[in-house]
């Protein structure tokens, strides 16, 4: 057996209890390996708990440990940094807790905030920068306007009010209230980004969230306006289209804009 094959089997054994160990190992080696395996898994679970502290409070320690172990076995870390061990954990929780969307949504927020914190630095576009970039725009240019958003910005629709849920899980005292938080009457958008050096998030209306997600995927401003019109009708869509662009600019979500290509 080559060294590479031995190393691969060693790593497989860390994640799978039924992985075969070298036949020549005695009880002493097997016991030592079991201690190492438990310590390895415990450290990875600790890393997930550091990334998802509020999610751990919401689920409870036993449920969180079981979910974390399941995730790490199904998706063993392959990155050089433990920070990436939690990648995809929100999807794992969605599979494990299909009737508790608040768990998945909270985990998504915590992961998005970590991603925003480590995202590449950039200087957001300000009002004067937007005016300069669009000074020569005609009607068609505005229709074809594309926005490059700041690195780390993320948006999704949620059914629980993250702004209400988040402070309740700042300590153990709010866990019961957090678990009892009802669904919102309608889905809303949650947007995560970094404000200076601090990752943060806010809640926005669903229509604006869908328009933001559409433009983040590379669609034009005109396409976003059409989406709003389809969702709300022209009477509401027209003023909202202008308001949301001003709001995104004021919050520092926009890195740059381009017109017709």
N, C-alpha and C positions, 0 to 999 in steps of 0.2 A: 504494500500500500504506500502510495506517495505521501509526501508531507502535506500537499494540498488536500488530498483525500482525507487524511487524518484530521486536519483543521476543519474541514467541512463537516465531518461526523461529530467533532467536538461541539461545534456551534449548533448543529441539529439537536444534539442531546440536551443543550441548554433550554431549548424551547419545547421539546416533546418528551414526555415522561416515558413513552414506549420506544424511544430511539435506542438502537443497539449500541452497547458500549464495547470496547475492545475485549476480546475473549480472555486475554491473558491478565486482565485486571483482577486483583484480589479484593477481598472485602474492604481492606483499608483504602485502596484507590477509589472504590465505588462509593464508600461513605464520604470521602473527601470531595468527590465530584458532586454528590448530592448537596453538600453544604455550599459548594461554589454555585451550583445551579440555583438554589434557593436565594442566595445573596444577590445573584445576577438579576433574577426576576424581581426581587424586592426593590432593587435600585431602579429598575425600569418603571415599576409601578409608582415609586416615589417621584420619578421624573414626570409621569403623567399627572400625578396629584399636584405637583407644582405648577403645571400648565393649566390644569382644570380645577382650581381649588373650590370654586363655587359649585361646579357640577358635582364634585365629590360630596359636598354638603347636601345638595338637593337629593341625590340618589341614596345617600347613606353609605357608611364606610364598607360594609360587607358587599353590597351590590356594586359599589365602585371598584373594589378590589377584584371581584369576579369578572366585571366587564373589562377592566384593564388587562387582566391576565389573558382573557379570551382574545382581546385585540392584539396583544403582543405575540401570542402564539400564531394567530392567523396572519398577522402583518409584522413580522420581526423587523426591527430597525435595521436600515441599511446605510444610514448616513454617518458621517464622522462626528456628528454632534447629537447629544441626547435631546436637544431642543426639538429635533424632528421626530422623536419617538411618538408624539401625539398626532402625527399627520393622519387624517382619515378617521380619527376616533369618533367624531360626530356621526359619521355614517355607521360605524359599528354600533353606537348607542341607538341609532334609529332602528337598526335591525333587532337589537336586544330589547328595546323599550318602545314597541310600535304604538302603544296606547298612551305614551307620555311624551308628547311633542315638546313640552317645556324642557325636558332633559336634552334633547337633540339641539334645540334652538340655543339654549344656554351654552352648550359645548361649542357650537358654531361660533358664538360671539367670543368666547375665550380664545379659541384658536385664531380667529380673525384678528383679534387684538394683539396676539403674539406676533402674527405675521406682519401686522402693520408696524409694530415696534422695531422689527428687524429689517423693514423695507428700506430700499435705497433712498438716501436723502435727495430732496428736490425742493426748489423754491416755487411755491404755488403762484399761479398767475393772479395779478391784482386787476382792479378796475382799469387803471391806466394802460396796463399791458393788453387787456382785452380790446380797449378802444383802439390802440395802435395796431393790433393784429387784424382788426376788422374794419379799419378806416376806409378801405376801398371796396368793401363788400356791396354787391347788389343783392336783389331779392334771391336770385338763384344761388349765390354764394352762401347766404344764410340757410337756405334749404339743404345745401351740401355740407354745412359745417360739421366737422368732426372734432371731438374733444378727446385729448389724452388726459386721463385722470392721474392723480398723484399715486405713486407706488403704495401698495398696501390697502387701497380703498376696496371695500367689499360690501355687497348689498344682497339681501335676500328677503323674501316675504316670511313673516312669522305670525303665529296665532296667539302668542303670549306677549304681554307688554314687558319687554326687556328692561325698560327704564324703571318699572315698578319692581321687577323681580331682582334686579342687581343689588340694590341697597339692602334688601331683606336678607341676602346671603352674605353680608359683610361680616357676620358673626353667627354663633350658634343660636342666638335668641330668635332670629327671624325665620328659622327653617320651617316651622309649622305653617306660618303665614305664607311663605313662598310656595309650599306644596299645595296650599289651598287656593292659590291665585287662579281665578277662572280664565277661560279663553276670552279673548276680545270678541266683540260682536262681529267684527270683520277683520280679515288679515291686514296687517300693516307692514311697512318696510322697516328693516333695521340696517343702518349704514355704519360701518366701522372704518375709521381712518386714524391717522396719527396727527395730533394737533401739537406742533412743536416736537417735544420729546415724549409726549404723553399719548398713548393710544386711548381712544374714546369711541363712543357710539351714540347714535341718536335714532329716534323713531320718526318715520315720515309716512305720509299717506301711501296707500298701495299703488295708486296710479303713478305717482312720482317715482316710486321705487322701481316700477316696471320700465318707466322711461329711462331712468338712470342705468338700469341693467342693460337695456337695449343699446344705449350709447356707449356703455363700457365695453360692449362686445364689438364695437366698431361701426355701429349704425350712425346715420346722419341725424342732425337736428330735425330735419324735415320728417324723417321716419318716426322720430320720437313724438313729434307733434301729431302725426297721423295716428299713432297709437293712442295718445291722449284723447283725440277726437273720437276714436272708436269706443273708448272706455267711458268718456264723460259727456260727449257731445261738444260741438264747437263753442257753445256759449261759455262753458267752464274751461275748455281746453286752451283757448286762445290766451286768456290772462295767466293761466297756470304755466304755460310754456315760457313766458317771459319771467314770471316770478321764480320758477325753479332754477333757471339759468343764473339769475342774480343771487339766489340763495347758495347755489353750488360755488359760485365765485367768492361770496362772502365767507363761506366756511373753509375755504382753502382746498377744495376738492379738485380744482382744475389746474393741470400743469401747463397745458398749451392748447391752442386751437388752430385748425387749418381749414381753408375753404375748399373750393372745387379743385379736384386733382386733375 
